[in-house]
């Protein structure tokens, strides 16, 4: 399911900074409760929302993985040029960098959204364990909670590992693009060719980490079994 929602709007205030921060914190908490409460009233629970967000995070990682591979391909194309093509190749590489940065930002945002709903879900689950009067059912639910949280921890750790490898690769691409911006000549291309192997290795490692994260997301979704 793909659902968009409007974020709660925070109005301006003349309160001092400490008080303002407290008010903002309370309002954000209230907004979260209202958001989940609205969906639950419609029959959509935190579990469903969590799976939806994990699916979105997985899809964004897949797109980011493909984009980084495309950027590397464009970078490698720099070393196969014919004089007058340099300006066009620089622009193409700059475009790939811009798109890679957008994809990376989208992945980071998706991970945050997954963490937000997971905190709400697991917190609610923990609280509701105390509501059982049947010890057997409580034990079964507690076991399921532990298993779900363990699988979630594996998945979110994999997501963060992949996320952590994006920035070093982006930094390397930025350096190359910035250097070429002011040095569009054969000598400049030759000077950065030596970095191609290292960048290729970094991108390969990133892609591998992202695939691991995608696989973990698929396994988590399967375990949650929402909609089955």
C-alpha positions in Angstrom: 0.0 0.0 0.0 1.2 3.5 -0.8 -0.2 6.2 1.4 0.8 9.8 1.8 -0.1 12.0 4.7 0.3 15.6 5.6 2.7 16.3 8.4 1.5 18.2 11.5 2.1 21.9 11.1 4.0 23.7 13.9 3.0 27.3 14.3 5.4 30.1 15.4 5.9 31.0 19.0 7.3 33.8 21.2 8.3 31.2 23.9 11.9 31.0 25.0 14.0 28.3 23.3 13.9 25.7 26.2 10.1 26.0 26.4 9.7 26.0 22.6 11.7 22.8 22.3 9.5 21.2 24.9 6.4 22.3 23.1 7.7 21.0 19.8 8.5 17.7 21.3 5.0 17.3 22.8 3.4 18.4 19.5 5.4 15.9 17.5 4.4 13.1 19.9 0.8 14.2 19.6 1.0 14.3 15.9 2.4 10.8 15.8 -0.4 9.5 18.0 -3.0 11.3 16.0 -1.6 9.9 12.7 -1.6 6.3 13.9 -4.9 6.7 15.6 -6.5 8.0 12.4 -5.2 5.0 10.4 -6.3 2.5 13.1 -9.8 4.0 13.0 -9.8 3.0 9.3 -8.6 -0.5 10.1 -4.9 0.1 9.2 -2.7 -0.8 12.2 0.9 0.0 13.0 2.0 -3.4 11.7 0.5 -2.7 8.3 2.2 0.8 8.2 5.5 -0.7 9.2 5.4 -3.3 6.4 4.4 -0.5 4.0 7.4 1.6 5.0 9.8 -1.3 4.9 8.6 -2.0 1.4 9.2 1.6 0.4 12.7 1.6 2.0 13.5 -1.6 0.1 12.3 -0.1 -3.2 14.3 3.1 -2.6 17.4 1.1 -1.9 16.9 -0.9 -5.1 16.6 2.4 -7.1 19.7 3.8 -5.3 21.7 0.7 -6.0 20.9 1.0 -9.7 21.7 4.7 -9.7 25.1 4.3 -8.1 25.9 1.6 -10.7 24.9 4.1 -13.4 27.0 6.8 -11.9 30.0 4.5 -11.9 29.4 3.6 -15.5 29.3 7.3 -16.4 32.5 8.0 -14.5 34.2 5.1 -16.4 33.1 6.6 -19.7 35.2 9.7 -19.0 38.3 7.7 -20.0 36.9 6.9 -23.4 36.6 10.4 -24.9 37.4 12.2 -28.1 38.5 15.8 -27.4 35.3 17.8 -27.9 33.2 15.3 -25.9 34.6 16.4 -22.5 32.0 19.0 -21.7 29.1 16.7 -22.5 30.7 13.9 -20.4 31.2 16.3 -17.5 27.6 17.3 -17.6 26.4 13.7 -17.8 28.5 12.8 -14.8 27.3 15.9 -12.8 23.7 14.8 -13.6 24.5 11.3 -12.3 25.9 12.7 -9.1 22.8 14.9 -8.5 20.5 11.9 -9.0 22.7 9.8 -6.7 22.4 12.3 -4.0 18.7 12.4 -4.3 18.4 8.7 -4.1 20.7 8.6 -1.1 18.6 11.2 0.7 15.4 9.2 -0.1 16.9 6.1 1.4 17.9 8.0 4.6 14.4 9.4 4.9 12.8 6.0 4.4 15.0 4.5 7.1 13.9 7.2 9.5 10.3 6.5 8.8 10.7 2.8 9.4 12.4 3.5 12.7 9.6 5.9 13.7 6.8 3.4 13.2 8.8 0.5 14.7 9.3 2.5 17.9 5.5 3.0 18.1 4.7 -0.6 17.3 7.1 -2.2 19.7 6.2 0.2 22.4 2.5 -0.6 22.0 3.2 -4.3 21.9 5.2 -4.2 25.1 2.5 -2.3 26.9 -0.3 -4.6 25.7 1.5 -7.7 27.1 0.4 -6.5 30.5 -3.2 -6.6 29.5 -3.3 -10.4 29.1 -5.1 -12.5 31.7 -4.2 -15.8 29.9 -0.6 -16.6 30.7 -0.2 -18.9 27.7 -1.3 -16.3 25.2 0.8 -13.7 26.9 3.9 -16.0 26.6 3.2 -16.7 22.9 2.8 -13.0 22.2 6.0 -12.1 24.1 7.9 -14.8 22.1 6.6 -13.4 18.8 7.6 -9.9 19.9 11.1 -11.0 20.6 11.4 -12.8 17.3 10.0 -9.9 15.4 12.3 -7.4 17.1 15.3 -9.6 16.5 14.5 -9.8 12.8 13.9 -6.1 12.7 17.2 -5.3 14.4 19.0 -7.4 11.7 17.2 -5.6 9.0 17.6 -2.0 10.3 21.3 -2.7 11.0 21.8 -3.8 7.4 20.0 -0.7 6.2 22.3 1.5 8.2 25.4 -0.3 7.0 24.4 0.3 3.4 23.4 3.9 4.2 26.8 4.4 5.8 28.6 3.4 2.7 26.7 5.8 0.5 28.3 9.0 1.8 32.0 8.0 1.2 31.1 7.1 -2.4 29.2 10.3 -2.9 32.1 12.3 -1.5 34.4 10.6 -4.0 32.1 11.4 -6.9 31.8 15.0 -5.7 35.5 15.4 -5.7 35.8 14.1 -9.2 33.0 16.3 -10.5 34.4 19.4 -8.8 37.9 18.8 -10.1 36.6 18.3 -13.7 34.5 21.4 -13.5 37.6 23.5 -13.7 39.9 21.1 -15.5 38.1 19.9 -18.7 41.2 18.6 -20.5 43.0 15.3 -21.3 45.6 15.9 -18.6 42.9 16.2 -15.9 41.2 13.1 -17.1 44.5 11.2 -17.0 45.2 12.5 -13.4 42.0 11.0 -12.0 42.1 7.8 -13.9 44.2 6.3 -11.2 41.3 6.7 -8.7 38.9 4.7 -10.9 39.8 1.3 -9.5 39.3 2.4 -5.9 36.0 4.0 -6.7 34.9 0.9 -8.5 35.7 -1.2 -5.5 33.8 1.2 -3.2 30.7 1.2 -5.4 30.9 -2.6 -5.6 31.0 -2.9 -1.8 28.1 -0.4 -1.5 26.0 -2.4 -4.0 26.7 -5.6 -2.1 25.7 -4.0 1.2 22.5 -2.6 -0.4 21.6 -6.0 -1.8 22.0 -7.5 1.7 19.8 -4.8 3.1 17.2 -5.5 0.4 17.3 -9.2 1.2 16.9 -8.5 4.9 13.9 -6.3 4.2 12.3 -9.0 2.1 12.8 -11.5 4.8 11.3 -9.2 7.4 8.2 -8.5 5.2 7.7 -12.2 4.8 8.0 -12.8 8.5 5.4 -10.1 9.3 3.0 -11.7 6.8 0.7 -8.7 6.6 -2.2 -9.2 4.2 -1.8 -13.0 4.0 
